[in-house]
Amino acid sequence: MYNGSFIANLAQFAGQDEISDDRLQLDFSASYGLNDNFRVFTEVINITDAPVRFYQGVRSHPTFQEFYSWWARVGLKFNLSRC
């Protein structure tokens, strides 16, 4: 998923706007149907560990940066409507 940069907060003076930096986040998901009722699935989110960054006016003036790491889940889904 790609999010382009955008103005997050407008400032009173030019060049002091707070801007959200662009961000490329790579996610993965897959599922496999075992039969009509059961499906196994997995998801991995933010594989690239893309940070969230804000800066004031220019990128060399960062105001905020946070890393959320990656996370994953695996599960089994049961479809009641096919019973």
C-alpha positions, -999 to 999 in steps of 0.1 A, spaced: 0 0 0 14 34 -9 3 66 8 16 98 -7 26 128 14 -1 152 25 -5 183 46 -16 171 81 -17 205 98 -18 240 82 4 266 100 0 303 102 32 310 82 44 295 49 69 267 53 57 257 87 29 233 77 32 198 92 34 172 64 29 135 66 57 118 47 49 93 19 49 57 30 52 23 13 38 -5 33 40 -41 21 13 -65 33 6 -102 24 -25 -124 28 -34 -159 16 -62 -184 22 -69 -219 11 -102 -237 11 -100 -271 28 -136 -280 18 -170 -262 15 -170 -252 52 -134 -247 63 -107 -223 51 -73 -216 66 -58 -181 62 -28 -160 70 -20 -123 70 13 -105 74 10 -67 78 38 -40 74 65 -65 63 88 -36 54 84 -20 89 76 13 72 77 42 97 51 69 101 69 103 97 58 139 99 80 169 92 76 207 93 80 223 59 109 202 46 120 166 53 151 178 72 129 192 100 112 160 113 86 165 140 74 129 146 85 93 137 71 61 149 77 24 140 49 -1 144 68 -32 134 51 -60 115 25 -84 128 9 -116 115 -21 -138 122 -31 -173 111 -65 -188 115 -92 -212 105 -125 -199 92 -158 -219 94 -186 -210 70 -220 -215 87 -241 -207 56 -229 -239 39 -241 -263 67 
